[in-house]
Amino acid sequence: MNEKQITKLIGASIFAVLFLWGVYVFSGYYSQWQEKKAQQEQHTREQMAEQYMSSYTEKLQKTLEKAGLEGVEVSYQYDKYSGSTPEYDEYGDYPFSYSVEFTCVKLDEIYNENKSYKEVCNYMKPAYDILQTSRVERKFLNYKNDRNVVVYTNVSDKMDIKTKAGWYILTKEGDDEYILTDSKRQQLYADEAEEDDYDDADEYEDTDENDEDDSDASGGPVIKAGGRLTGESDSKDTSDSDSDTTSSMNTQKKKKYDPYDVYDYDDPDDFADEWADEFGDGDYDNGYDDAYDYWEEKNR
């Protein structure tokens, strides 16, 4: 190989090295540009979600104040426990999850003035009803290229309000039965409880006909549970039936008053899997055992 060929070979080698180095540098700059662009786009989506949540909670606070909930404060924060949420979902939309929190020290004042959870419940009712008509579980915000920013507010059908003394949690069963519990899932007040006592006391009507037909040894009426009048002769025959009826009523009340519908679950694992986030304040792992124990306690 002569000197001229060697020179050409060296020149080609240098060119190849420079070319590869240029490709490497360019790809690095291109990757950085792509990453920076992706970060800017993500920042834009985050701003869209934040702006929506700021506006939503501000309007919601004003709405609850108009409903009579004095001193209420509505705040929000990004739900860090939704970290498993992908950058975009199966529809190509971008999900953001937030936790909304309600605080109101007025509820402590209501209780201290009246020493009654019934008054706290009654005070919260109008705001609860307004919340159910105003809450937004998710909001689609148009982003670009037929894709959306999807904001999940995590506002449930319960109303959790934090005070200096703790938490008040209001739920509703049916059309008009409100149930107030604390952060330990202990029932503080339920509308139907008082109504049941009142109805049971009023079912019996003291008439002359009843006095003649149904009496005990002393001549007075024998009143069984539920207000039904009966003589001694049929009390033994109907005891099993009444026991079954009472047991059924008690079971229905337990189901009705449990804020987590625990009696609808036949298996503690199913219940714990469904409610772990709730019992762990958003942390599935920490809440799983508490939810499991709660099921076992309620189903003893």
matplotlib code that plots the C-alpha trace (Angstrom):
import matplotlib.pyplot as plt

x = [0.0, 1.5, 1.5, -1.4, -3.6, -2.6, -3.5, -6.9, -7.6, -6.7, -8.9, -11.8, -11.3, -11.2, -14.4, -16.2, -15.2, -16.3, -19.5, -20.3, -19.4, -21.7, -24.5, -24.0, -23.9, -26.9, -28.9, -28.0, -29.2, -32.3, -33.1, -32.6, -34.9, -37.5, -37.3, -37.5, -40.5, -42.2, -41.6, -43.0, -46.1, -46.5, -46.1, -48.8, -51.2, -50.4, -51.2, -54.6, -55.5, -54.3, -56.3, -59.4, -59.1, -58.4, -61.6, -63.6, -62.8, -63.3, -66.8, -67.6, -66.6, -68.9, -71.7, -71.4, -71.3, -74.5, -76.0, -75.3, -72.0, -70.3, -66.5, -66.0, -62.7, -62.3, -58.8, -57.1, -53.8, -52.4, -53.1, -49.6, -51.1, -52.2, -48.6, -49.4, -51.6, -49.9, -48.8, -51.8, -54.7, -56.0, -57.9, -54.8, -56.0, -53.9, -55.3, -54.7, -56.1, -56.7, -58.0, -60.5, -60.6, -63.3, -62.6, -65.1, -64.5, -68.2, -69.2, -67.2, -69.2, -72.5, -71.7, -70.3, -73.4, -75.9, -74.1, -76.0, -74.7, -78.2, -77.7, -74.4, -76.1, -78.9, -76.5, -74.6, -77.6, -78.2, -74.5, -74.4, -77.4, -75.8, -72.5, -74.1, -75.5, -72.3, -69.6, -67.7, -66.1, -64.1, -63.7, -62.5, -60.4, -59.6, -55.8, -54.9, -55.2, -58.5, -56.8, -58.0, -56.6, -58.9, -59.2, -60.4, -61.6, -62.1, -65.2, -67.4, -71.0, -69.8, -69.1, -65.9, -65.4, -62.3, -62.5, -60.2, -61.9, -61.6, -63.8, -67.5, -68.6, -72.1, -73.7, -77.2, -79.4, -82.5, -84.3, -84.1, -82.0, -78.8, -76.0, -73.2, -70.0, -66.6, -63.1, -63.2, -66.3, -68.4, -72.0, -72.7, -76.3, -78.8, -82.1, -84.0, -83.0, -85.2, -88.0, -88.1, -88.4, -91.2, -93.0, -92.7, -94.1, -97.1, -98.1, -100.3, -103.7, -105.3, -109.0, -111.7, -111.9, -108.2, -108.6, -111.4, -109.8, -106.1, -105.1, -102.8, -103.5, -103.8, -106.3, -103.8, -102.9, -99.8, -97.8, -95.2, -92.2, -93.4, -96.5, -98.7, -101.2, -101.6, -102.9, -100.9, -102.3, -100.6, -97.3, -95.5, -96.7, -95.4, -92.1, -90.0, -91.6, -91.1, -87.5, -86.9, -88.6, -86.6, -83.3, -84.2, -84.9, -81.7, -79.7, -81.4, -80.6, -76.9, -76.8, -78.5, -76.4, -72.9, -71.3, -69.1, -71.8, -69.7, -72.6, -72.8, -69.4, -69.3, -65.5, -63.2, -60.6, -63.1, -64.1, -60.5, -59.5, -62.4, -62.0, -58.2, -57.6, -60.4, -59.2, -55.6, -56.4, -55.3, -52.6, -53.8, -51.1, -51.7, -55.5, -55.9, -55.4, -57.7, -60.4, -60.0, -60.2, -63.3, -65.1, -64.3, -65.4, -68.8, -69.4, -68.7]
y = [0.0, 3.3, 6.5, 8.0, 5.0, 5.2, 8.9, 8.2, 5.4, 7.7, 10.4, 8.1, 6.8, 10.3, 11.2, 8.1, 8.8, 12.5, 11.4, 8.9, 11.4, 14.0, 11.5, 10.7, 14.4, 15.1, 12.2, 13.4, 16.9, 15.5, 13.3, 16.3, 18.4, 15.6, 15.3, 19.0, 19.2, 16.4, 18.2, 21.4, 19.7, 17.9, 21.2, 22.7, 19.8, 20.2, 23.9, 23.1, 20.7, 23.0, 25.9, 23.8, 22.6, 26.1, 27.4, 24.3, 24.4, 28.2, 27.9, 24.9, 26.8, 29.7, 27.2, 25.5, 28.9, 29.9, 26.6, 27.8, 26.1, 29.1, 29.2, 26.3, 26.0, 23.8, 22.9, 20.4, 18.6, 16.4, 12.8, 11.3, 7.8, 7.8, 7.5, 4.2, 6.2, 6.1, 9.2, 8.7, 6.2, 3.8, 6.6, 8.7, 11.2, 12.5, 11.7, 13.8, 12.9, 15.3, 15.0, 17.6, 18.4, 20.3, 22.0, 23.9, 24.8, 26.0, 22.4, 22.3, 25.4, 23.8, 20.8, 22.7, 24.9, 22.1, 19.0, 17.2, 15.4, 15.7, 19.5, 18.9, 16.6, 19.0, 21.8, 19.8, 18.5, 21.4, 21.6, 17.8, 18.0, 20.9, 19.0, 16.0, 18.2, 20.2, 17.5, 16.6, 13.2, 13.9, 16.7, 16.5, 19.5, 19.6, 19.5, 18.9, 16.4, 15.1, 14.3, 15.6, 16.4, 14.3, 15.7, 13.3, 15.2, 12.2, 13.9, 10.9, 10.6, 11.1, 14.5, 14.4, 17.6, 18.2, 20.3, 21.0, 18.2, 15.6, 14.6, 14.5, 12.2, 12.5, 10.0, 9.5, 6.4, 6.5, 9.8, 11.3, 9.3, 10.9, 9.1, 10.9, 9.1, 10.0, 9.2, 5.8, 4.8, 5.1, 6.2, 9.4, 10.0, 8.6, 10.1, 6.8, 5.7, 8.2, 7.7, 4.0, 4.5, 7.0, 4.7, 1.6, 3.6, 4.8, 1.5, 0.4, 2.0, 1.5, 0.7, -0.9, -3.8, -4.6, -4.4, -7.0, -9.5, -9.3, -9.3, -10.9, -12.4, -8.9, -7.8, -5.6, -5.9, -8.0, -5.9, -7.7, -6.2, -4.0, -2.9, -5.9, -7.0, -10.7, -12.9, -15.4, -18.4, -17.4, -15.9, -19.3, -20.3, -17.0, -16.6, -18.3, -16.2, -12.9, -13.9, -14.4, -11.1, -9.2, -10.8, -9.9, -6.3, -6.0, -7.3, -4.8, -2.0, -3.0, -3.1, 0.2, 2.1, 0.8, 3.6, 1.1, -1.4, -4.0, -6.5, -6.6, -8.4, -12.1, -12.2, -10.0, -9.9, -8.5, -5.8, -4.9, -4.7, -2.4, -0.1, -0.2, 3.2, 4.7, 3.1, 4.0, 7.6, 7.0, 4.4, 1.0, -1.0, 0.7, 0.5, -3.1, -4.7, -2.1, -2.8, -6.5, -6.2, -3.9, -6.6, -9.3, -7.1, -6.4, -10.0, -11.7]
z = [0.0, -1.1, 0.8, -1.2, -0.3, 3.3, 3.4, 1.9, 4.4, 7.3, 6.0, 5.6, 9.1, 10.5, 8.6, 9.8, 13.4, 13.1, 11.5, 14.2, 16.9, 15.2, 15.1, 18.8, 19.7, 17.6, 19.1, 22.6, 21.8, 20.1, 23.1, 25.4, 23.2, 23.2, 27.0, 27.5, 25.1, 27.0, 30.3, 28.9, 27.6, 31.0, 32.8, 30.5, 31.4, 35.1, 34.9, 33.2, 35.9, 38.7, 37.3, 37.1, 40.7, 42.0, 40.2, 41.2, 44.9, 45.1, 43.6, 45.8, 48.9, 48.0, 47.2, 50.6, 52.4, 50.7, 51.9, 55.5, 56.3, 57.9, 57.9, 55.6, 53.8, 50.7, 49.7, 47.4, 46.8, 44.2, 45.1, 45.4, 45.9, 42.3, 41.2, 39.5, 37.1, 33.6, 31.8, 29.6, 29.7, 27.1, 25.4, 25.0, 27.7, 30.5, 34.0, 37.2, 40.5, 43.4, 47.0, 48.1, 51.9, 53.8, 57.2, 59.4, 63.0, 63.2, 63.8, 67.0, 68.1, 67.2, 69.3, 72.3, 72.3, 72.1, 73.3, 70.6, 67.5, 66.1, 65.9, 64.1, 61.7, 61.0, 60.4, 57.8, 55.9, 53.5, 52.7, 52.1, 49.7, 47.8, 47.6, 46.0, 43.2, 42.9, 43.1, 39.9, 40.0, 36.8, 34.4, 30.7, 29.6, 25.9, 25.4, 21.7, 19.0, 20.4, 23.7, 27.0, 30.5, 32.8, 36.4, 39.1, 42.2, 44.5, 46.0, 47.1, 48.2, 51.8, 53.3, 55.4, 57.3, 59.5, 62.7, 65.6, 67.5, 64.8, 61.8, 61.1, 58.3, 56.9, 54.7, 53.4, 53.0, 50.9, 50.4, 53.9, 56.4, 57.4, 59.3, 61.2, 62.1, 63.3, 61.9, 63.8, 61.9, 65.1, 64.6, 66.3, 65.1, 62.7, 61.7, 61.6, 65.1, 66.7, 64.2, 64.9, 68.7, 68.2, 65.8, 68.0, 71.0, 68.9, 67.3, 70.2, 70.6, 74.0, 73.2, 75.2, 72.8, 73.3, 77.1, 77.0, 74.6, 75.5, 79.2, 81.6, 85.0, 86.5, 83.9, 82.0, 78.3, 77.3, 74.8, 72.7, 70.8, 68.0, 69.9, 69.0, 71.6, 72.4, 75.2, 77.2, 75.2, 71.9, 73.3, 73.2, 69.8, 68.2, 70.1, 67.4, 64.7, 66.6, 67.3, 63.6, 62.8, 65.4, 64.2, 60.6, 61.6, 63.6, 60.6, 58.3, 60.7, 60.8, 57.0, 56.8, 59.2, 58.2, 56.1, 54.2, 53.3, 55.1, 55.3, 51.5, 51.4, 52.1, 52.1, 54.2, 51.4, 49.0, 51.5, 52.3, 48.7, 48.0, 51.0, 51.7, 50.3, 52.4, 55.7, 55.0, 54.0, 50.5, 51.3, 50.1, 52.0, 55.3, 55.1, 54.0, 57.4, 59.1, 56.6, 57.0, 60.8, 60.4, 58.4, 61.0, 63.9, 62.2, 61.2, 64.5]

ax = plt.figure().add_subplot(projection="3d")
ax.plot(x, y, z, "-o")
ax.set_aspect("equal")
plt.show()
